[in-house]
Amino acid sequence: MIAETICAAVSAAGLGIAAITAYRKRFLAAARIAAYALVPAGLVMTGLVKWVANTAFSPTAWAGFAVLAVAWLLFMTTRAVERRGGGTRKERRAAAKAARQGGAVEPAASAPSLGAGDKPVTRSKPKQSAAQSGDDFSDIEAILKKHGI
């Protein structure tokens, strides 16, 4: 009952401010203020305010919110542990099996494509001028060699 009274007072005050704004010939702003002022009245008429007021003072509703918070906390904790542990259980088993066999786990997309034939396509390198010797790009070449490119 008190929530409905407060909403009615807010709506009345908002409509009063909208009337003053319209009197000052700011009709667009007055229409916007009137729209905001009618929202609390509409919420009271639909019964939403009564439902929210009953929920806010209900111990059962707050216990339900607590259960939802615990569930969310469990979801987030399991995701964090999964990310930190190196993926899902299936991915960890596959990695352990590959480590026992002595090979590293490589994704299928990392293998170079060979094109139509069995031989890889090679491209000829353009000749470098004397000013662009191997010293200029030696750092880049070292990085590329380190990554196997």
C-alpha positions, 0 to 999 in steps of 0.5 A, spaced: 500 500 500 505 504 501 509 503 495 503 504 491 502 511 494 509 513 493 509 511 486 502 515 485 506 521 488 512 520 484 507 520 478 504 526 480 510 530 481 513 528 474 507 530 471 507 537 475 514 538 472 512 536 465 507 542 465 512 547 468 516 545 462 511 545 457 509 552 460 516 554 458 515 552 451 520 546 451 515 541 449 519 536 447 522 535 454 516 536 457 513 530 453 519 526 455 518 528 462 511 526 462 513 519 459 518 518 465 512 520 470 507 515 467 511 509 468 510 508 476 503 509 475 503 504 469 507 499 474 502 500 479 496 499 475 499 492 472 500 489 479 508 489 478 509 494 484 505 489 489 509 483 487 516 486 488 514 489 494 511 482 496 518 479 494 522 484 497 519 483 504 519 475 503 524 471 507 523 465 502 524 470 496 531 472 499 533 465 500 532 463 493 536 469 491 541 466 496 541 459 492 541 462 485 548 466 488 551 460 490 549 456 484 552 462 480 559 462 484 559 454 483 559 455 475 564 461 475 569 457 480 568 451 476 570 455 469 576 458 473 579 451 475 577 448 468 581 454 465 587 454 469 587 446 469 588 446 462 581 445 459 576 439 460 578 432 463 578 429 455 583 434 453 587 433 459 587 425 458 589 426 451 595 431 452 597 426 458 596 420 453 601 424 447 606 425 453 607 418 455 607 416 447 613 421 447 609 426 442 607 433 442 600 434 441 599 438 435 592 441 432 590 438 425 590 445 422 598 447 424 600 442 419 602 446 412 598 445 406 601 441 400 596 444 395 594 439 389 601 435 388 605 431 393 611 436 393 610 443 397 610 449 392 616 453 393 617 460 391 624 464 388 626 469 393 628 476 390 635 478 390 637 483 395 641 489 394 647 491 397 644 496 402 639 490 405 644 485 407 642 479 412 644 484 418 637 488 417 632 482 418 637 477 422 632 479 428 626 477 424 629 471 421 631 468 428 624 469 431 621 466 425 626 460 425 625 459 433 617 458 431 619 453 426 616 458 420 
